[in-house]
Amino acid sequence: MNRGRREVLGPGRLVLQVQDRPEGTPLQDGRWELSARTAFQPGVWTEDFVRDWPGGCLGLYCGGGWHGVLPLRRLSASDSSRVKAYRKHVRDGTLAPVLLWWVDHLDGWLILDGHDRAVAALAEGRVPECVVLTRVSDEEAWRREAEEIAERHEQRMAGLGTDRQRTVLERAHADTLASLPYEAGSTPFLPLPGGRAAWDDLAARAVFQCPGD
């Protein structure tokens, strides 16, 4: 993998420009953010943490999304030897973070690394400390959006009469522009080798209760 420009956004936040993506990873060419995350919405690591494998259920609700965590393998038991070792690290405050990948079409996170560390933290009554990998907007895309926003901003400013109104709008405009380069972009996907026939074969072996689906 060739890495281009790096953007350090502050403690715990880094954006990398990826070129020549490495095989066997979710990375595609473009801009990716790595950010530390220690707090989540209620339910993310409880009812929306998929513990069953491989027959888990995602609670996708209209308007509310899901925002849960999906493992990529069967979870170890909380009393397994490896998890027990990690639980000591949790108590000592030395446990390495769990690596999550934000997938926008799933409206949730996949665990890329740290399945047993996540189980250990939860067994100790803690929310796992995480590092989140997120695809963010490419420079060309966010600059184009910034130009469109700036044009609409100028039109709104022309109709304002008081200094206070103009100050409030200017501040909101500046905040919007500052966030554009780091908004989550669409998660890239690669075509399945074998096309539709390969997909139909995989789906037929995965769907048990409703073959018509």
HUFEN-V549986 format. One line per field, one symbol per residue. phi: phi as a letter, one per 40 degrees, with the letter a starting at -180 (. if undefined). A space follows every 10 residues. Layout:
phi->???
This chain:
phi->.cbccbbcch dgbabbccbf dccgbccbdi bbbbbcabbb cdgdbbcccc bcacbcbbcc bcgbgbfbbb cbacccccbc cccdcccccc ccgbcccccb bcbcccgabb ccahdccccc ccccgbcdcb bbcbcbdcdc cccccccccc cccccccccc bccccccccc cccccccccd cbccccccbb ccdhgccccc cccccccbcb dcc
